[in-house]
Amino acid sequence: MALKKAVRRFTATDTELDQERLVAFCDQHQFTAMTEITPRTQVRVGGTVRSVRLVPRAGAPSLEVAITDGRGIATAVFLGRHRIVGIVPGRHIAVEGVAGQSGSRFLLFNPVYTLYP
């Protein structure tokens, strides 16, 4: 088994290894997988911040944070915020709230969030 892991480590790309580590991190913290999100339900998802962007919604600023768990992407939307200290691409984060759906995207508006080192 150790030999198999060693061979995998040397033959896999960095992207594949990062994705495997991210999935393991999310499974360890028992986050809901992005592929298992159901609209209009309370979910706790987590992973790595993929992007942070400022988008105006109805004339007010909103901060959109794309979060990936290695299997899919969900977007946390913080209404009325220009930025949140500590939320930067590459940071591990968990968000909890009611999931909504806009097209094929899952959105969590003003979720409770936890930052991980």
C-alpha positions as CSV (number, residue, x, y, z in Angstrom):
1,M,0.0,0.0,0.0
2,A,2.8,2.4,0.8
3,L,4.5,1.6,-2.5
4,K,1.2,2.4,-4.3
5,K,1.0,5.8,-2.6
6,A,4.7,6.6,-3.4
7,V,4.2,5.7,-7.1
8,R,1.0,7.8,-7.2
9,R,2.9,10.8,-5.6
10,F,5.6,10.6,-8.3
11,T,3.3,10.1,-11.3
12,A,0.4,12.4,-10.5
13,T,0.4,16.1,-11.5
14,D,0.6,18.8,-8.8
15,T,-3.0,19.8,-9.6
16,E,-4.2,16.2,-9.0
17,L,-2.3,16.0,-5.7
18,D,-3.7,19.4,-4.6
19,Q,-7.2,18.3,-5.5
20,E,-6.8,15.0,-3.5
21,R,-5.5,16.9,-0.5
22,L,-8.5,19.4,-0.7
23,V,-11.0,16.5,-0.9
24,A,-9.3,14.9,2.2
25,F,-9.4,18.2,4.1
26,C,-13.2,18.6,3.3
27,D,-13.9,15.0,4.3
28,Q,-12.0,15.4,7.5
29,H,-14.1,18.4,8.5
30,Q,-17.3,16.6,7.4
31,F,-18.4,19.4,5.0
32,T,-21.2,18.8,2.6
33,A,-19.8,17.9,-0.8
34,M,-20.5,20.6,-3.4
35,T,-22.0,17.9,-5.7
36,E,-24.5,17.1,-2.9
37,I,-25.9,20.6,-2.3
38,T,-29.7,20.8,-2.5
39,P,-31.3,24.2,-3.0
40,R,-33.3,25.7,-0.1
41,T,-31.6,23.6,2.5
42,Q,-29.2,24.4,5.3
43,V,-25.7,23.3,4.3
44,R,-22.1,23.6,5.7
45,V,-19.6,23.6,2.9
46,G,-15.9,24.3,2.8
47,G,-12.8,24.2,0.8
48,T,-10.4,26.7,-0.7
49,V,-11.2,30.2,-1.8
50,R,-10.9,30.2,-5.6
51,S,-11.7,33.8,-6.3
52,V,-13.0,37.0,-4.6
53,R,-14.8,39.6,-6.6
54,L,-16.8,42.7,-6.0
55,V,-20.2,42.7,-7.8
56,P,-22.9,45.4,-7.6
57,R,-26.3,44.0,-6.8
58,A,-29.3,46.4,-6.9
59,G,-27.0,49.4,-6.6
60,A,-25.2,48.1,-3.5
61,P,-21.8,46.3,-3.3
62,S,-21.6,42.6,-2.7
63,L,-18.6,40.4,-2.3
64,E,-18.7,37.1,-4.2
65,V,-16.4,34.4,-2.9
66,A,-16.1,31.3,-5.0
67,I,-15.2,28.2,-2.9
68,T,-14.1,24.9,-4.3
69,D,-13.8,21.6,-2.5
70,G,-12.1,19.8,-5.4
71,R,-15.4,18.3,-6.6
72,G,-17.4,21.5,-7.4
73,I,-17.9,25.2,-6.7
74,A,-20.3,27.2,-4.5
75,T,-20.4,31.0,-4.2
76,A,-20.8,32.8,-0.9
77,V,-22.3,36.3,-1.4
78,F,-21.8,38.9,1.3
79,L,-24.2,41.7,0.7
80,G,-23.1,45.3,1.4
81,R,-19.4,44.3,1.9
82,H,-16.5,45.6,-0.1
83,R,-14.0,43.2,1.4
84,I,-13.6,40.9,4.4
85,V,-10.2,40.7,6.0
86,G,-8.7,37.2,5.7
87,I,-10.8,36.0,2.8
88,V,-8.2,35.8,0.0
89,P,-7.7,33.2,-2.8
90,G,-6.0,30.1,-1.5
91,R,-7.4,30.3,2.0
92,H,-9.3,27.4,3.6
93,I,-12.8,28.4,4.6
94,A,-16.1,26.9,5.8
95,V,-19.4,28.6,5.2
96,E,-22.8,27.7,6.6
97,G,-26.2,28.9,5.4
98,V,-29.2,28.2,3.2
99,A,-28.2,27.3,-0.4
100,G,-29.9,29.0,-3.3
101,Q,-29.5,28.3,-6.9
102,S,-29.1,30.7,-9.8
103,G,-28.8,28.8,-13.1
104,S,-26.2,26.1,-12.4
105,R,-24.5,28.1,-9.6
106,F,-25.2,27.5,-5.9
107,L,-25.3,30.7,-3.8
108,L,-25.2,31.2,0.0
109,F,-26.2,34.7,0.9
110,N,-24.6,36.2,4.0
111,P,-23.4,32.9,5.3
112,V,-21.7,32.3,8.7
113,Y,-18.0,31.7,7.9
114,T,-15.0,30.2,9.6
115,L,-11.4,30.7,8.3
116,Y,-8.8,28.0,8.6
117,P,-5.0,28.4,8.6
